[in-house]
Amino acid sequence: MPQNSVTRIAIFGGIKQHVNGSSICPLIQMLNGMGIDVVAPSNMADSWIETCRLGDDCHLEVLPVEEIVADLAISMGGDGTFLHTAACVGERGIPILGINAGRLGFLADIPLSQVVPAIEAIVNGEYEIEHRSVIQASVSNNELNGAPYALNEVAVLKHDNSSMIEIETYVGGCLLNNYQADGLIVATPTGSTGYSLSVGGPIIEPKSNTFVISPVASHSLTTRPVIICDDTEIEMKVISRSHNYLISIDGRSQSMSDEVTINLRRAEHSIKVVKLLNTHFYDTLRNKMMWGADKR
């Protein structure tokens, strides 16, 4: 984007973001002072207005989330908030800046202490846009609730009270494996540092055109994560003793009958992630994973 092209910014926060009202209100005031219009979704802004007691010098436009149009979206929270923001605005192509008011923060990688210089850099055009691939899910009964898109991962999981499930998995029409496990995760490169990493999946550079398939508590010790090209369709058929299972799309879970088949493919749109100049994924990775921090 050219310099000074950001004139309207949308702010998104987490469900419990009223706790961080002391951070959101100064941000709104700072943006107003720069001559930037600020908008927020009504389901979040109502609690901020009450918590912050916004004065006449603090202008915030409140709209239903589906009506929000902006040059930039700020996600104020952790990575969960960033994923929610992506689900809200991703198809509209609004770039997202992640400000970390949460914990680890691979996506929300701007610390609260750096908000002012980060916003100034963006207003001055000192940033770039990274395009992150998205998984699109569909189910054979067409009864998928909510957005079918995942920036991080789609997981097929057993119900808490059931035994392990079998996931017959096809890649490009070819049988990959009959996984006997507690579940199976299909993650994007962005999601490779999330749930997939916690079950032993590899870390993948965000610009890689790949997906990683990682089993959860596999019954076989020889089963390992597999990296595939993201231009290939994945089909999963589940066999469960309880005759149902869970599908989780970036944490949004839904129960499914084991008669329902899942298909995954790369979505036609990507998520635009704002990165300040002179920042790099490897710096974030090293800092968040604390590589080299052990002084022993």
BALOBA-1460 file (C-alpha; in Angstrom, 3 decimals):
// residues 296
<rec num="1" residu="m" x="0.000" y="0.000" z="0.000"/>
<rec num="2" residu="p" x="1.221" y="3.548" z="-0.676"/>
<rec num="3" residu="q" x="2.132" y="5.868" z="2.150"/>
<rec num="4" residu="n" x="-0.783" y="7.417" z="4.105"/>
<rec num="5" residu="s" x="-3.297" y="5.056" z="2.452"/>
<rec num="6" residu="v" x="-4.631" y="3.889" z="5.835"/>
<rec num="7" residu="t" x="-7.494" y="6.222" z="6.746"/>
<rec num="8" residu="r" x="-9.961" y="3.782" z="8.333"/>
<rec num="9" residu="i" x="-9.079" y="1.062" z="10.845"/>
<rec num="10" residu="a" x="-11.261" y="-1.642" z="12.399"/>
<rec num="11" residu="i" x="-10.423" y="-2.892" z="15.892"/>
<rec num="12" residu="f" x="-11.212" y="-6.425" z="17.037"/>
<rec num="13" residu="g" x="-10.737" y="-7.830" z="20.520"/>
<rec num="14" residu="g" x="-11.289" y="-11.101" z="22.336"/>
<rec num="15" residu="i" x="-14.422" y="-12.133" z="24.197"/>
<rec num="16" residu="k" x="-12.843" y="-11.043" z="27.468"/>
<rec num="17" residu="q" x="-11.234" y="-7.967" z="25.970"/>
<rec num="18" residu="h" x="-13.053" y="-5.622" z="28.367"/>
<rec num="19" residu="v" x="-10.237" y="-6.498" z="30.771"/>
<rec num="20" residu="n" x="-7.863" y="-4.693" z="28.409"/>
<rec num="21" residu="g" x="-10.016" y="-1.600" z="28.026"/>
<rec num="22" residu="s" x="-7.116" y="0.428" z="29.354"/>
<rec num="23" residu="s" x="-5.176" y="-0.609" z="26.237"/>
<rec num="24" residu="i" x="-7.966" y="-0.218" z="23.690"/>
<rec num="25" residu="c" x="-9.081" y="3.286" z="24.701"/>
<rec num="26" residu="p" x="-5.654" y="4.941" z="24.286"/>
<rec num="27" residu="l" x="-5.342" y="3.152" z="20.920"/>
<rec num="28" residu="i" x="-8.655" y="4.624" z="19.733"/>
<rec num="29" residu="q" x="-7.645" y="8.077" z="20.949"/>
<rec num="30" residu="m" x="-4.251" y="7.833" z="19.242"/>
<rec num="31" residu="l" x="-5.825" y="6.826" z="15.932"/>
<rec num="32" residu="n" x="-8.369" y="9.643" z="16.206"/>
<rec num="33" residu="g" x="-5.501" y="12.058" z="16.804"/>
<rec num="34" residu="m" x="-3.903" y="10.890" z="13.559"/>
<rec num="35" residu="g" x="-7.097" y="11.642" z="11.672"/>
<rec num="36" residu="i" x="-7.937" y="7.952" z="11.232"/>
<rec num="37" residu="d" x="-11.556" y="6.788" z="11.392"/>
<rec num="38" residu="v" x="-12.027" y="3.906" z="13.844"/>
<rec num="39" residu="v" x="-14.734" y="1.258" z="13.611"/>
<rec num="40" residu="a" x="-15.460" y="-1.807" z="15.746"/>
<rec num="41" residu="p" x="-17.993" y="-4.663" z="15.672"/>
<rec num="42" residu="s" x="-21.023" y="-4.017" z="17.862"/>
<rec num="43" residu="n" x="-20.706" y="-7.272" z="19.821"/>
<rec num="44" residu="m" x="-17.317" y="-6.106" z="21.148"/>
<rec num="45" residu="a" x="-17.573" y="-2.320" z="21.148"/>
<rec num="46" residu="d" x="-20.564" y="-2.108" z="23.490"/>
<rec num="47" residu="s" x="-18.529" y="-3.492" z="26.393"/>
<rec num="48" residu="w" x="-15.542" y="-1.271" z="25.558"/>
<rec num="49" residu="i" x="-17.710" y="1.847" z="25.573"/>
<rec num="50" residu="e" x="-19.092" y="0.906" z="28.981"/>
<rec num="51" residu="t" x="-15.697" y="-0.079" z="30.404"/>
<rec num="52" residu="c" x="-13.687" y="2.782" z="28.934"/>
<rec num="53" residu="r" x="-16.290" y="5.513" z="29.361"/>
<rec num="54" residu="l" x="-15.272" y="7.005" z="26.045"/>
<rec num="55" residu="g" x="-15.435" y="10.787" z="26.063"/>
<rec num="56" residu="d" x="-16.356" y="13.281" z="23.373"/>
<rec num="57" residu="d" x="-12.734" y="13.320" z="22.217"/>
<rec num="58" residu="c" x="-12.824" y="9.583" z="21.438"/>
<rec num="59" residu="h" x="-14.776" y="8.681" z="18.301"/>
<rec num="60" residu="l" x="-15.669" y="5.065" z="17.569"/>
<rec num="61" residu="e" x="-18.097" y="3.942" z="14.892"/>
<rec num="62" residu="v" x="-19.977" y="0.782" z="15.850"/>
<rec num="63" residu="l" x="-21.308" y="-1.542" z="13.146"/>
<rec num="64" residu="p" x="-22.397" y="-5.167" z="12.728"/>
<rec num="65" residu="v" x="-19.325" y="-7.178" z="11.829"/>
<rec num="66" residu="e" x="-20.617" y="-8.055" z="8.362"/>
<rec num="67" residu="e" x="-20.891" y="-4.335" z="7.489"/>
<rec num="68" residu="i" x="-17.349" y="-3.373" z="8.469"/>
<rec num="69" residu="v" x="-15.151" y="-1.987" z="5.708"/>
<rec num="70" residu="a" x="-11.641" y="-0.748" z="6.511"/>
<rec num="71" residu="d" x="-8.127" y="-0.317" z="5.144"/>
<rec num="72" residu="l" x="-6.708" y="-2.273" z="8.069"/>
<rec num="73" residu="a" x="-7.946" y="-4.476" z="10.915"/>
<rec num="74" residu="i" x="-6.187" y="-4.478" z="14.271"/>
<rec num="75" residu="s" x="-6.514" y="-7.667" z="16.306"/>
<rec num="76" residu="m" x="-6.012" y="-6.783" z="19.975"/>
<rec num="77" residu="g" x="-5.509" y="-10.004" z="21.936"/>
<rec num="78" residu="g" x="-3.764" y="-13.326" z="21.415"/>
<rec num="79" residu="d" x="-3.612" y="-15.696" z="18.475"/>
<rec num="80" residu="g" x="-7.183" y="-16.835" z="19.186"/>
<rec num="81" residu="t" x="-8.381" y="-13.270" z="18.694"/>
<rec num="82" residu="f" x="-6.362" y="-13.069" z="15.468"/>
<rec num="83" residu="l" x="-8.049" y="-16.231" z="14.162"/>
<rec num="84" residu="h" x="-11.461" y="-14.791" z="15.026"/>
<rec num="85" residu="t" x="-10.557" y="-11.550" z="13.244"/>
<rec num="86" residu="a" x="-9.449" y="-13.521" z="10.187"/>
<rec num="87" residu="a" x="-12.766" y="-15.396" z="10.162"/>
<rec num="88" residu="c" x="-14.618" y="-12.057" z="10.266"/>
<rec num="89" residu="v" x="-12.733" y="-10.099" z="7.585"/>
<rec num="90" residu="g" x="-10.559" y="-12.547" z="5.660"/>
<rec num="91" residu="e" x="-12.794" y="-12.991" z="2.609"/>
<rec num="92" residu="r" x="-13.049" y="-9.202" z="2.285"/>
<rec num="93" residu="g" x="-9.276" y="-8.935" z="1.935"/>
<rec num="94" residu="i" x="-8.744" y="-6.553" z="4.853"/>
<rec num="95" residu="p" x="-5.104" y="-6.789" z="6.074"/>
<rec num="96" residu="i" x="-4.728" y="-7.693" z="9.752"/>
<rec num="97" residu="l" x="-2.193" y="-6.393" z="12.273"/>
<rec num="98" residu="g" x="-1.844" y="-8.524" z="15.414"/>
<rec num="99" residu="i" x="-1.181" y="-6.744" z="18.719"/>
<rec num="100" residu="n" x="-0.332" y="-9.183" z="21.478"/>
<rec num="101" residu="a" x="-2.456" y="-8.663" z="24.578"/>
<rec num="102" residu="g" x="-2.499" y="-12.421" z="25.156"/>
<rec num="103" residu="r" x="0.189" y="-15.018" z="25.797"/>
<rec num="104" residu="l" x="2.484" y="-16.592" z="23.184"/>
<rec num="105" residu="g" x="1.471" y="-14.730" z="20.043"/>
<rec num="106" residu="f" x="2.892" y="-16.053" z="16.757"/>
<rec num="107" residu="l" x="0.244" y="-14.186" z="14.776"/>
<rec num="108" residu="a" x="-0.268" y="-11.351" z="17.244"/>
<rec num="109" residu="d" x="3.422" y="-10.538" z="17.375"/>
<rec num="110" residu="i" x="3.436" y="-6.795" z="18.160"/>
<rec num="111" residu="p" x="3.808" y="-6.347" z="21.959"/>
<rec num="112" residu="l" x="1.634" y="-3.751" z="23.682"/>
<rec num="113" residu="s" x="4.756" y="-1.749" z="24.496"/>
<rec num="114" residu="q" x="5.388" y="-1.277" z="20.753"/>
<rec num="115" residu="v" x="1.886" y="-0.209" z="19.698"/>
<rec num="116" residu="v" x="2.728" y="3.470" z="19.169"/>
<rec num="117" residu="p" x="5.800" y="2.971" z="16.916"/>
<rec num="118" residu="a" x="3.984" y="0.158" z="15.076"/>
<rec num="119" residu="i" x="0.999" y="2.360" z="14.222"/>
<rec num="120" residu="e" x="3.289" y="5.232" z="13.224"/>
<rec num="121" residu="a" x="5.212" y="2.901" z="10.914"/>
<rec num="122" residu="i" x="1.993" y="1.718" z="9.285"/>
<rec num="123" residu="v" x="0.699" y="5.267" z="8.763"/>
<rec num="124" residu="n" x="4.061" y="6.045" z="7.115"/>
<rec num="125" residu="g" x="3.710" y="3.026" z="4.834"/>
<rec num="126" residu="e" x="6.625" y="1.168" z="6.460"/>
<rec num="127" residu="y" x="5.141" y="-2.308" z="6.295"/>
<rec num="128" residu="e" x="4.468" y="-5.190" z="3.953"/>
<rec num="129" residu="i" x="1.648" y="-7.658" z="3.424"/>
<rec num="130" residu="e" x="2.120" y="-11.419" z="3.750"/>
<rec num="131" residu="h" x="-0.462" y="-13.675" z="2.132"/>
<rec num="132" residu="r" x="-1.267" y="-16.698" z="4.302"/>
<rec num="133" residu="s" x="-2.993" y="-19.742" z="2.814"/>
<rec num="134" residu="v" x="-6.366" y="-20.887" z="4.133"/>
<rec num="135" residu="i" x="-8.035" y="-24.311" z="4.301"/>
<rec num="136" residu="q" x="-11.609" y="-24.582" z="3.047"/>
<rec num="137" residu="a" x="-13.652" y="-27.420" z="4.534"/>
<rec num="138" residu="s" x="-16.808" y="-29.008" z="3.186"/>
<rec num="139" residu="v" x="-18.875" y="-31.946" z="4.437"/>
<rec num="140" residu="s" x="-20.991" y="-34.405" z="2.494"/>
<rec num="141" residu="n" x="-24.228" y="-33.508" z="4.301"/>
<rec num="142" residu="n" x="-23.719" y="-29.749" z="3.720"/>
<rec num="143" residu="e" x="-24.472" y="-29.044" z="7.384"/>
<rec num="144" residu="l" x="-21.307" y="-27.271" z="8.440"/>
<rec num="145" residu="n" x="-21.980" y="-24.489" z="10.936"/>
<rec num="146" residu="g" x="-20.196" y="-21.154" z="10.685"/>
<rec num="147" residu="a" x="-17.380" y="-20.151" z="8.362"/>
<rec num="148" residu="p" x="-15.752" y="-23.128" z="6.566"/>
<rec num="149" residu="y" x="-12.308" y="-21.491" z="6.522"/>
<rec num="150" residu="a" x="-9.273" y="-22.197" z="8.707"/>
<rec num="151" residu="l" x="-6.145" y="-20.063" z="8.872"/>
<rec num="152" residu="n" x="-4.540" y="-22.513" z="11.320"/>
<rec num="153" residu="e" x="-5.992" y="-25.986" z="11.044"/>
<rec num="154" residu="v" x="-8.898" y="-28.355" z="10.614"/>
<rec num="155" residu="a" x="-8.925" y="-31.192" z="13.145"/>
<rec num="156" residu="v" x="-10.980" y="-34.379" z="13.219"/>
<rec num="157" residu="l" x="-11.216" y="-35.627" z="16.795"/>
<rec num="158" residu="k" x="-12.895" y="-38.296" z="18.868"/>
<rec num="159" residu="h" x="-15.549" y="-37.299" z="21.370"/>
<rec num="160" residu="d" x="-14.200" y="-37.057" z="24.923"/>
<rec num="161" residu="n" x="-15.977" y="-40.180" z="26.122"/>
<rec num="162" residu="s" x="-15.305" y="-42.390" z="23.107"/>
<rec num="163" residu="s" x="-12.494" y="-44.720" z="22.134"/>
<rec num="164" residu="m" x="-10.069" y="-43.854" z="19.362"/>
<rec num="165" residu="i" x="-11.374" y="-43.365" z="15.860"/>
<rec num="166" residu="e" x="-10.213" y="-44.557" z="12.454"/>
<rec num="167" residu="i" x="-9.706" y="-41.870" z="9.804"/>
<rec num="168" residu="e" x="-9.456" y="-43.166" z="6.248"/>
<rec num="169" residu="t" x="-7.478" y="-40.414" z="4.557"/>
<rec num="170" residu="y" x="-7.096" y="-39.814" z="0.823"/>
<rec num="171" residu="v" x="-4.756" y="-37.268" z="-0.779"/>
<rec num="172" residu="g" x="-5.529" y="-36.427" z="-4.395"/>
<rec num="173" residu="g" x="-7.761" y="-39.502" z="-4.565"/>
<rec num="174" residu="c" x="-5.002" y="-41.850" z="-3.367"/>
<rec num="175" residu="l" x="-5.240" y="-43.579" z="-0.002"/>
<rec num="176" residu="l" x="-2.586" y="-42.173" z="2.344"/>
<rec num="177" residu="n" x="-3.390" y="-44.069" z="5.540"/>
<rec num="178" residu="n" x="-6.083" y="-45.504" z="7.754"/>
<rec num="179" residu="y" x="-5.161" y="-43.540" z="10.875"/>
<rec num="180" residu="q" x="-6.145" y="-45.166" z="14.152"/>
<rec num="181" residu="a" x="-5.783" y="-42.324" z="16.625"/>
<rec num="182" residu="d" x="-7.540" y="-39.829" z="18.843"/>
<rec num="183" residu="g" x="-7.693" y="-37.534" z="15.855"/>
<rec num="184" residu="l" x="-6.035" y="-36.041" z="12.808"/>
<rec num="185" residu="i" x="-4.925" y="-32.450" z="12.180"/>
<rec num="186" residu="v" x="-4.532" y="-30.820" z="8.778"/>
<rec num="187" residu="a" x="-2.637" y="-27.556" z="9.285"/>
<rec num="188" residu="t" x="-1.502" y="-24.689" z="7.104"/>
<rec num="189" residu="p" x="2.066" y="-23.359" z="7.419"/>
<rec num="190" residu="t" x="0.618" y="-20.634" z="9.668"/>
<rec num="191" residu="g" x="-0.989" y="-23.306" z="11.838"/>
<rec num="192" residu="s" x="2.161" y="-25.420" z="11.996"/>
<rec num="193" residu="t" x="3.172" y="-23.593" z="15.210"/>
<rec num="194" residu="g" x="-0.213" y="-24.318" z="16.821"/>
<rec num="195" residu="y" x="-2.070" y="-27.551" z="17.590"/>
<rec num="196" residu="s" x="-0.042" y="-29.501" z="15.027"/>
<rec num="197" residu="l" x="3.217" y="-28.561" z="16.757"/>
<rec num="198" residu="s" x="1.883" y="-29.789" z="20.100"/>
<rec num="199" residu="v" x="1.422" y="-33.318" z="18.695"/>
<rec num="200" residu="g" x="4.880" y="-33.440" z="17.104"/>
<rec num="201" residu="g" x="4.242" y="-31.796" z="13.737"/>
<rec num="202" residu="p" x="7.015" y="-29.822" z="11.991"/>
<rec num="203" residu="i" x="7.340" y="-26.037" z="11.902"/>
<rec num="204" residu="i" x="6.793" y="-24.805" z="8.335"/>
<rec num="205" residu="e" x="7.820" y="-21.456" z="6.863"/>
<rec num="206" residu="p" x="4.596" y="-19.420" z="6.366"/>
<rec num="207" residu="k" x="5.124" y="-18.808" z="2.639"/>
<rec num="208" residu="s" x="5.425" y="-22.533" z="1.861"/>
<rec num="209" residu="n" x="2.690" y="-23.860" z="-0.404"/>
<rec num="210" residu="t" x="2.054" y="-26.875" z="1.784"/>
<rec num="211" residu="f" x="-0.229" y="-28.527" z="4.339"/>
<rec num="212" residu="v" x="0.894" y="-30.846" z="7.124"/>
<rec num="213" residu="i" x="-1.147" y="-33.871" z="8.235"/>
<rec num="214" residu="s" x="-0.423" y="-34.756" z="11.880"/>
<rec num="215" residu="p" x="-2.056" y="-37.595" z="13.859"/>
<rec num="216" residu="v" x="-3.166" y="-37.068" z="17.468"/>
<rec num="217" residu="a" x="-2.067" y="-39.904" z="19.780"/>
<rec num="218" residu="s" x="-1.657" y="-42.434" z="16.976"/>
<rec num="219" residu="h" x="-2.098" y="-46.120" z="17.804"/>
<rec num="220" residu="s" x="0.917" y="-46.896" z="15.588"/>
<rec num="221" residu="l" x="4.445" y="-45.837" z="16.510"/>
<rec num="222" residu="t" x="5.416" y="-45.772" z="12.826"/>
<rec num="223" residu="t" x="2.858" y="-43.091" z="11.945"/>
<rec num="224" residu="r" x="4.449" y="-39.693" z="11.461"/>
<rec num="225" residu="p" x="3.346" y="-36.252" z="10.204"/>
<rec num="226" residu="v" x="3.294" y="-35.849" z="6.426"/>
<rec num="227" residu="i" x="3.802" y="-32.629" z="4.445"/>
<rec num="228" residu="i" x="1.897" y="-32.361" z="1.160"/>
<rec num="229" residu="c" x="1.422" y="-29.720" z="-1.550"/>
<rec num="230" residu="d" x="-1.551" y="-27.495" z="-0.812"/>
<rec num="231" residu="d" x="-2.972" y="-27.773" z="-4.332"/>
<rec num="232" residu="t" x="-4.151" y="-31.302" z="-3.487"/>
<rec num="233" residu="e" x="-7.600" y="-32.175" z="-2.133"/>
<rec num="234" residu="i" x="-7.833" y="-34.198" z="1.089"/>
<rec num="235" residu="e" x="-10.761" y="-36.500" z="1.845"/>
<rec num="236" residu="m" x="-11.412" y="-38.049" z="5.263"/>
<rec num="237" residu="k" x="-13.868" y="-40.800" z="6.175"/>
<rec num="238" residu="v" x="-14.274" y="-41.569" z="9.872"/>
<rec num="239" residu="i" x="-15.166" y="-44.832" z="11.578"/>
<rec num="240" residu="s" x="-16.212" y="-44.440" z="15.230"/>
<rec num="241" residu="r" x="-17.694" y="-46.841" z="17.794"/>
<rec num="242" residu="s" x="-19.936" y="-44.029" z="18.996"/>
<rec num="243" residu="h" x="-20.865" y="-43.263" z="15.347"/>
<rec num="244" residu="n" x="-19.898" y="-39.612" z="15.700"/>
<rec num="245" residu="y" x="-16.838" y="-37.405" z="15.925"/>
<rec num="246" residu="l" x="-15.839" y="-33.757" z="16.202"/>
<rec num="247" residu="i" x="-14.667" y="-31.477" z="13.430"/>
<rec num="248" residu="s" x="-12.812" y="-28.402" z="14.646"/>
<rec num="249" residu="i" x="-12.106" y="-25.478" z="12.295"/>
<rec num="250" residu="d" x="-9.692" y="-23.082" z="13.996"/>
<rec num="251" residu="g" x="-11.209" y="-24.125" z="17.320"/>
<rec num="252" residu="r" x="-14.850" y="-23.886" z="16.212"/>
<rec num="253" residu="s" x="-16.106" y="-27.415" z="16.961"/>
<rec num="254" residu="q" x="-19.115" y="-29.315" z="15.697"/>
<rec num="255" residu="s" x="-20.310" y="-32.885" z="16.143"/>
<rec num="256" residu="m" x="-20.638" y="-35.007" z="13.013"/>
<rec num="257" residu="s" x="-22.055" y="-38.424" z="12.228"/>
<rec num="258" residu="d" x="-19.462" y="-40.906" z="11.009"/>
<rec num="259" residu="e" x="-21.558" y="-41.218" z="7.853"/>
<rec num="260" residu="v" x="-20.356" y="-37.719" z="6.904"/>
<rec num="261" residu="t" x="-17.240" y="-37.366" z="4.731"/>
<rec num="262" residu="i" x="-14.940" y="-34.335" z="4.999"/>
<rec num="263" residu="n" x="-13.168" y="-32.671" z="2.067"/>
<rec num="264" residu="l" x="-10.392" y="-30.124" z="2.507"/>
<rec num="265" residu="r" x="-8.695" y="-27.935" z="-0.066"/>
<rec num="266" residu="r" x="-6.880" y="-24.618" z="-0.286"/>
<rec num="267" residu="a" x="-9.329" y="-21.714" z="-0.312"/>
<rec num="268" residu="e" x="-9.375" y="-19.288" z="-3.211"/>
<rec num="269" residu="h" x="-8.659" y="-16.345" z="-0.898"/>
<rec num="270" residu="s" x="-5.740" y="-15.814" z="1.460"/>
<rec num="271" residu="i" x="-5.444" y="-13.927" z="4.742"/>
<rec num="272" residu="k" x="-3.437" y="-10.718" z="4.484"/>
<rec num="273" residu="v" x="-1.125" y="-10.323" z="7.488"/>
<rec num="274" residu="v" x="0.571" y="-6.989" z="8.153"/>
<rec num="275" residu="k" x="4.272" y="-7.196" z="8.977"/>
<rec num="276" residu="l" x="6.481" y="-4.248" z="9.851"/>
<rec num="277" residu="l" x="9.606" y="-3.824" z="7.770"/>
<rec num="278" residu="n" x="12.759" y="-5.508" z="9.091"/>
<rec num="279" residu="t" x="10.772" y="-8.152" z="10.961"/>
<rec num="280" residu="h" x="11.030" y="-11.831" z="10.058"/>
<rec num="281" residu="f" x="9.285" y="-15.087" z="10.865"/>
<rec num="282" residu="y" x="12.555" y="-16.592" z="12.082"/>
<rec num="283" residu="d" x="13.016" y="-13.780" z="14.594"/>
<rec num="284" residu="t" x="9.508" y="-14.375" z="15.938"/>
<rec num="285" residu="l" x="10.088" y="-18.125" z="15.997"/>
<rec num="286" residu="r" x="13.380" y="-17.834" z="17.844"/>
<rec num="287" residu="n" x="11.960" y="-15.411" z="20.411"/>
<rec num="288" residu="k" x="8.681" y="-17.219" z="21.043"/>
<rec num="289" residu="m" x="10.321" y="-20.655" z="21.262"/>
<rec num="290" residu="m" x="13.133" y="-19.175" z="23.407"/>
<rec num="291" residu="w" x="15.787" y="-20.857" z="21.287"/>
<rec num="292" residu="g" x="19.218" y="-20.073" z="22.670"/>
<rec num="293" residu="a" x="17.774" y="-18.688" z="25.922"/>
<rec num="294" residu="d" x="18.981" y="-21.617" z="28.055"/>
<rec num="295" residu="k" x="22.203" y="-20.367" z="29.648"/>
<rec num="296" residu="r" x="23.288" y="-23.817" z="30.848"/>
